């Protein structure tokens, strides 16, 4: 099924998951969808593997944590999530060197906390990894310390205009 992209979220310069200048990172891009979910698109490389041809479980955890943690900003751009807990279920091998999609949503939202869930979806539509997580809501100035956000927090370049994202298996 195809979902309309309502907004692209910014990327970091150096983050392991979304850092556009991190040569060893996933360089994931995040898109707010018309159905209220957040999707990320990434392509893992050989240096992200554990066993040959397979993405390391910690990398799967990192992309799910980032995607679920960002999902709160679909409804409130001033809120950031700091991970309190993250529970994963590994169902299928996550391959390297192919485009993968992670989709996440908020399942519970209170004044100070939120919970969410997400999954890594393989190109054939199968769900490889699922996650449930809990986060503490915080404003960015409490998380980012003294860094210059104008230099660290960057818009996604328009070299890849994305209007719709097709999520396999839906």
N, C-alpha and C positions, 0 to 999 in steps of 0.2 A: 504494500500500500504506500502511496505517496502522501507526504505531509508538507504543507506550505511552511516555509521558513519565515518567521515573523521578524527575527532579529539575529544578528551574529553577535556573539559575546567576544569581548576583548581577550587577547592572549598575553601571557607574560613574556618577558625577554629570556629569562633563565630557568623557568620551571621545568622539572623533569617531564611533566605530562604535556604542557602546552607551550613551553618556551620556544619561540621562533629562532632564537640564537643559541640554543642548546644543541650542539652537534650530536649528543648521545640521547636526546629526549625523543618523545613520541611525536611532538609537534601536532598534537590533537587540536582540532578546531571544533568549536561548540556553537550549536544552533538552537534557538528557541523555536519550538514548533507550534502550529496552530492548535494542537490538541492539549497544550499545556505541559508537554514533556520537553526535556532537553536531550538533544542528540549530540554525540561527538563522533567524529570521523578521524581515524588514525591508521597508520601503516607501520607495523612493528618491523624492526630490522634484525639481522643476525645477532647483533650484540645485545638484543633483548631476550635471547633464548635461554632456556635451561637445557633440557634434552634437545638433541639436534632436531631442528624444524619446528620446535614448540616454544611459544612465549612463556617466559618464567612466570610462575604464579604471583610473584610480588608485583610484576608489571601489570598483570590483570587486576590485582587489588588496587594499584595506584590509579589506573584509568577509571575504575568504578568509583573509587573514593572521590576523585576529582569531579566526575560527572554528577554523582548524587549530591555532593556538597555544593555544586553550582546550581542545582535545580531550584533552590529556594529563590534565586534571583530572577526567575521567570515571573514571579508574582511581586517581588520586592527587591529592586536593584540596590538598595542601601544595605542589605543583609548579606553577610558572609558566614559560611559554616566552618567551625573548627571541630574536627572529628572527635567524638566521644567513644564510639564503638563501630566496628565494621565486621560483619559476618558474611563469609563467602561460601558458595557451593560450586565446586568445579565439576561440570557435567561432561564436557567434551574438551578435546585438545584445541587450544587456540594456536593457529598456524602463524608462522612469520611470513613477511613479505607479501601480504595481501591487505586490501582495504577492509577494515572492520568498523562496525558501528556499535556504539554503546548508547543505550537509551536509559534515562532515569526520570523519576517523578517523586514529588513530595507526597508522603502518605499521611503525615500528621504534622500540624503546625501549631505551636503554642507561643506564648510571648517570648520565652527565652530559649526554647529548643525546637528542633524539627527532626523528623524522621523521613527516610526515603528508601527507595529501592531501585535497582537497575539491573541491566543485563548486557553482556557482550553477545552480539548476534553475528553468527558466521554468514558468509556470502550465500550459503544455501538456505538460510532462514532458521537454522537450528540455534538454540541458545546454548552457548558454551559455558558461561559463568554467570551466576546470579549473586546479588549482594543486597543486604539490608544494613542500614546504618543509622546512627543517631549523631546529631551535631548540636553544638552550642552556637547560638546566633551571636555574632560580634560585628561591630563596625570596622571597616578596613583600617582606620587609623590606629586601632588597638592591636591589629594583627601585623601590620607592615612596619612597625617601629618607625625609624626615621628615613626610610628609603624615599626616593623621589619617584612618586607614582607615574609622573608624566614620562619618565624614562623606562620604567619597568612594565607598565600596563599599556599594551599596544592594540590598536584595532586590527582586525583581520584584513589583510590586503585584499583589494578588489580584483586581484588577478584570477581568482576562482569564484565568479559570481554563482551563488547557490540560491535558487529560488524554491526548490523542492528537494526533499530527501526521501528516497525510497527505502523503506525498512523491510528487508526480506522476511518472509514468513508471516507477515500480517495481512 
